[in-house]
Amino acid sequence: MVLEIAVKAAVGAPDILGDCPFSQRALLTLEEKKIPYKSHLINLSDKPQWFLEVNPEGKVPVVKFDDKWVADSDVIVGILEEKYPGPSLATPPEFASVGSKIFPSFVKFLKSKDPNDGSEQALLEELKALDDHLKAHGPFIAGEKISAVDLSLAPKLYHLEVALAHFKNWTIPDKLTHVLNYIKPQAPPETLRSDPSEFDSFISLLGQIIRNILFVIGVYDMGG
């Protein structure tokens, strides 16, 4: 059975996947589990009537399970793991919160207008903690195997990398080599589904999509 998923379209480019890391997380999960799906790109500024009828809150992502549309990426990922247990993407409990403070720290730094408010240092500390973890346990969060926490964190790290470079001329320090290796894989695929088992290839493609959104359109939208 082919699942249906509604995700955010790019601002000003309704035929391109948008900059919502939660939508990207859900798509990554479908890809890694090799679940057939049909995606609907939703313009959040002009939501289609059918979408509002099945999803009155208008949030993305939403996935259709057994004739019911379900929102919230956490819930979606949990249902996918339950209904499609193989391959398992369950993250060991001791690693489930790794990197969880990076995105809110990034948002605070991105919005900051005071260079002395400590937001940059707070972000650096979270990235250093991730670097230390990857050094000890990598190449992925839970070791050699990709898990749900990677599929949640990786799109957020791409948002961080691209947005801070664009708006603050800020880059992840070179000394954080394990973080940089984690988010800068080589050789993007020719097509989205060329090898769905290759985490680095799909993440690399997501990075290209996000760069297109931010630098071609010139917009960074925190919504979604």
C-alpha positions as a Python dict, from the first residue, in 0.01 Angstrom:
ca = {
    (1, 'M'): (0, 0, 0),
    (2, 'V'): (126, 345, -92),
    (3, 'L'): (112, 594, 193),
    (4, 'E'): (18, 955, 132),
    (5, 'I'): (215, 1233, 299),
    (6, 'A'): (160, 1609, 290),
    (7, 'V'): (472, 1820, 340),
    (8, 'K'): (568, 2184, 317),
    (9, 'A'): (642, 2332, -25),
    (10, 'A'): (914, 2591, -69),
    (11, 'V'): (814, 2955, -31),
    (12, 'G'): (775, 3094, -382),
    (13, 'A'): (843, 2755, -542),
    (14, 'P'): (542, 2526, -486),
    (15, 'D'): (696, 2236, -680),
    (16, 'I'): (1002, 2212, -452),
    (17, 'L'): (1027, 2052, -109),
    (18, 'G'): (1025, 2326, 152),
    (19, 'D'): (1249, 2411, 446),
    (20, 'C'): (1057, 2224, 716),
    (21, 'P'): (1291, 1984, 900),
    (22, 'F'): (991, 1798, 1042),
    (23, 'S'): (858, 1725, 694),
    (24, 'Q'): (1206, 1622, 587),
    (25, 'R'): (1233, 1393, 890),
    (26, 'A'): (915, 1211, 793),
    (27, 'L'): (1032, 1174, 432),
    (28, 'L'): (1370, 1045, 545),
    (29, 'T'): (1197, 784, 759),
    (30, 'L'): (986, 666, 466),
    (31, 'E'): (1296, 648, 248),
    (32, 'E'): (1505, 459, 502),
    (33, 'K'): (1226, 207, 556),
    (34, 'K'): (1172, 183, 179),
    (35, 'I'): (800, 245, 220),
    (36, 'P'): (621, 342, -103),
    (37, 'Y'): (459, 684, -72),
    (38, 'K'): (298, 968, -261),
    (39, 'S'): (387, 1317, -146),
    (40, 'H'): (171, 1630, -163),
    (41, 'L'): (359, 1960, -153),
    (42, 'I'): (152, 2211, 44),
    (43, 'N'): (180, 2586, -1),
    (44, 'L'): (128, 2700, 358),
    (45, 'S'): (34, 3049, 240),
    (46, 'D'): (-245, 2913, 22),
    (47, 'K'): (-350, 2578, 162),
    (48, 'P'): (-575, 2374, -68),
    (49, 'Q'): (-929, 2310, 50),
    (50, 'W'): (-893, 1931, 50),
    (51, 'F'): (-594, 1965, 284),
    (52, 'L'): (-785, 2180, 531),
    (53, 'E'): (-1080, 1942, 521),
    (54, 'V'): (-866, 1644, 627),
    (55, 'N'): (-634, 1848, 847),
    (56, 'P'): (-817, 2155, 990),
    (57, 'E'): (-512, 2277, 1185),
    (58, 'G'): (-319, 2295, 860),
    (59, 'K'): (2, 2155, 1003),
    (60, 'V'): (269, 1961, 818),
    (61, 'P'): (376, 1692, 793),
    (62, 'V'): (67, 1474, 795),
    (63, 'V'): (47, 1112, 682),
    (64, 'K'): (-261, 913, 592),
    (65, 'F'): (-286, 592, 794),
    (66, 'D'): (-595, 373, 741),
    (67, 'D'): (-805, 661, 605),
    (68, 'K'): (-702, 893, 889),
    (69, 'W'): (-457, 1181, 846),
    (70, 'V'): (-210, 1198, 1135),
    (71, 'A'): (-1, 1505, 1222),
    (72, 'D'): (317, 1559, 1430),
    (73, 'S'): (646, 1409, 1312),
    (74, 'D'): (705, 1237, 1649),
    (75, 'V'): (371, 1058, 1622),
    (76, 'I'): (421, 978, 1254),
    (77, 'V'): (765, 828, 1310),
    (78, 'G'): (630, 621, 1600),
    (79, 'I'): (347, 481, 1389),
    (80, 'L'): (582, 402, 1102),
    (81, 'E'): (812, 213, 1337),
    (82, 'E'): (518, 15, 1472),
    (83, 'K'): (354, -63, 1137),
    (84, 'Y'): (677, -115, 944),
    (85, 'P'): (925, -260, 1196),
    (86, 'G'): (1188, -352, 941),
    (87, 'P'): (1440, -212, 911),
    (88, 'S'): (1421, -88, 1267),
    (89, 'L'): (1511, 277, 1322),
    (90, 'A'): (1456, 269, 1697),
    (91, 'T'): (1713, 474, 1884),
    (92, 'P'): (1860, 326, 2205),
    (93, 'P'): (1713, 523, 2499),
    (94, 'E'): (2055, 643, 2615),
    (95, 'F'): (2106, 820, 2281),
    (96, 'A'): (1754, 949, 2219),
    (97, 'S'): (1823, 1304, 2343),
    (98, 'V'): (2162, 1354, 2178),
    (99, 'G'): (2166, 1686, 1994),
    (100, 'S'): (1817, 1781, 2113),
    (101, 'K'): (1926, 2126, 2234),
    (102, 'I'): (2105, 2225, 1914),
    (103, 'F'): (1803, 2347, 1717),
    (104, 'P'): (1659, 2576, 1988),
    (105, 'S'): (2010, 2711, 2048),
    (106, 'F'): (2046, 2777, 1678),
    (107, 'V'): (1711, 2960, 1660),
    (108, 'K'): (1805, 3180, 1956),
    (109, 'F'): (2141, 3268, 1799),
    (110, 'L'): (1983, 3330, 1459),
    (111, 'K'): (1736, 3577, 1608),
    (112, 'S'): (1989, 3743, 1836),
    (113, 'K'): (2092, 4102, 1769),
    (114, 'D'): (2327, 4122, 2068),
    (115, 'P'): (2671, 3964, 2008),
    (116, 'N'): (2729, 3951, 2383),
    (117, 'D'): (2412, 3773, 2491),
    (118, 'G'): (2578, 3432, 2508),
    (119, 'S'): (2364, 3271, 2237),
    (120, 'E'): (2661, 3199, 2010),
    (121, 'Q'): (2857, 3038, 2291),
    (122, 'A'): (2556, 2829, 2393),
    (123, 'L'): (2526, 2695, 2038),
    (124, 'L'): (2899, 2621, 2022),
    (125, 'E'): (2874, 2425, 2345),
    (126, 'E'): (2591, 2212, 2208),
    (127, 'L'): (2780, 2148, 1884),
    (128, 'K'): (3094, 2058, 2083),
    (129, 'A'): (2891, 1810, 2287),
    (130, 'L'): (2765, 1651, 1965),
    (131, 'D'): (3118, 1640, 1824),
    (132, 'D'): (3242, 1463, 2137),
    (133, 'H'): (2956, 1215, 2116),
    (134, 'L'): (3021, 1136, 1749),
    (135, 'K'): (3392, 1094, 1822),
    (136, 'A'): (3313, 837, 2089),
    (137, 'H'): (3014, 662, 1931),
    (138, 'G'): (2996, 757, 1562),
    (139, 'P'): (2972, 770, 1271),
    (140, 'F'): (2601, 799, 1356),
    (141, 'I'): (2441, 895, 1686),
    (142, 'A'): (2390, 534, 1795),
    (143, 'G'): (2703, 396, 1632),
    (144, 'E'): (2731, 220, 1299),
    (145, 'K'): (2357, 208, 1240),
    (146, 'I'): (2127, 489, 1136),
    (147, 'S'): (1842, 549, 1378),
    (148, 'A'): (1547, 782, 1419),
    (149, 'V'): (1752, 1043, 1603),
    (150, 'D'): (1977, 1087, 1297),
    (151, 'L'): (1678, 1141, 1072),
    (152, 'S'): (1551, 1409, 1307),
    (153, 'L'): (1881, 1584, 1369),
    (154, 'A'): (2041, 1589, 1025),
    (155, 'P'): (1786, 1818, 851),
    (156, 'K'): (1806, 2058, 1145),
    (157, 'L'): (2184, 2072, 1115),
    (158, 'Y'): (2150, 2162, 749),
    (159, 'H'): (1912, 2444, 839),
    (160, 'L'): (2166, 2564, 1092),
    (161, 'E'): (2457, 2548, 851),
    (162, 'V'): (2287, 2725, 561),
    (163, 'A'): (2089, 2986, 753),
    (164, 'L'): (2375, 3101, 974),
    (165, 'A'): (2610, 3126, 678),
    (166, 'H'): (2352, 3330, 489),
    (167, 'F'): (2236, 3564, 763),
    (168, 'K'): (2532, 3587, 1000),
    (169, 'N'): (2830, 3484, 787),
    (170, 'W'): (2886, 3216, 1051),
    (171, 'T'): (3012, 2864, 997),
    (172, 'I'): (3061, 2559, 1213),
    (173, 'P'): (3423, 2570, 1339),
    (174, 'D'): (3667, 2350, 1149),
    (175, 'K'): (3781, 2189, 1473),
    (176, 'L'): (3441, 2020, 1508),
    (177, 'T'): (3549, 1764, 1252),
    (178, 'H'): (3307, 1492, 1353),
    (179, 'V'): (3006, 1721, 1319),
    (180, 'L'): (3127, 1844, 981),
    (181, 'N'): (3181, 1489, 857),
    (182, 'Y'): (2835, 1397, 982),
    (183, 'I'): (2659, 1665, 779),
    (184, 'K'): (2885, 1687, 473),
    (185, 'P'): (2864, 1353, 292),
    (186, 'Q'): (2999, 1313, -58),
    (187, 'A'): (2847, 1238, -400),
    (188, 'P'): (2477, 1329, -406),
    (189, 'P'): (2255, 1084, -591),
    (190, 'E'): (2118, 1142, -939),
    (191, 'T'): (1764, 1070, -820),
    (192, 'L'): (1592, 1075, -485),
    (193, 'R'): (1536, 701, -481),
    (194, 'S'): (1862, 595, -647),
    (195, 'D'): (1959, 415, -328),
    (196, 'P'): (1720, 480, -41),
    (197, 'S'): (1943, 287, 200),
    (198, 'E'): (2220, 542, 161),
    (199, 'F'): (2163, 788, 442),
    (200, 'D'): (2445, 1017, 334),
    (201, 'S'): (2323, 1039, -24),
    (202, 'F'): (1970, 1141, 72),
    (203, 'I'): (2094, 1389, 332),
    (204, 'S'): (2323, 1536, 70),
    (205, 'L'): (2025, 1581, -162),
    (206, 'L'): (1828, 1749, 115),
    (207, 'G'): (2118, 1985, 162),
    (208, 'Q'): (2104, 2083, -203),
    (209, 'I'): (1729, 2139, -183),
    (210, 'I'): (1764, 2362, 121),
    (211, 'R'): (2045, 2559, -42),
    (212, 'N'): (1825, 2615, -347),
    (213, 'I'): (1544, 2742, -128),
    (214, 'L'): (1762, 2980, 69),
    (215, 'F'): (1996, 3116, -193),
    (216, 'V'): (1790, 3108, -513),
    (217, 'I'): (1469, 3233, -356),
    (218, 'G'): (1647, 3431, -84),
    (219, 'V'): (1402, 3338, 188),
    (220, 'Y'): (1443, 3151, 515),
    (221, 'D'): (1110, 3053, 665),
    (222, 'M'): (1107, 2914, 1019),
    (223, 'G'): (743, 2811, 981),
    (224, 'G'): (608, 2465, 915),
}
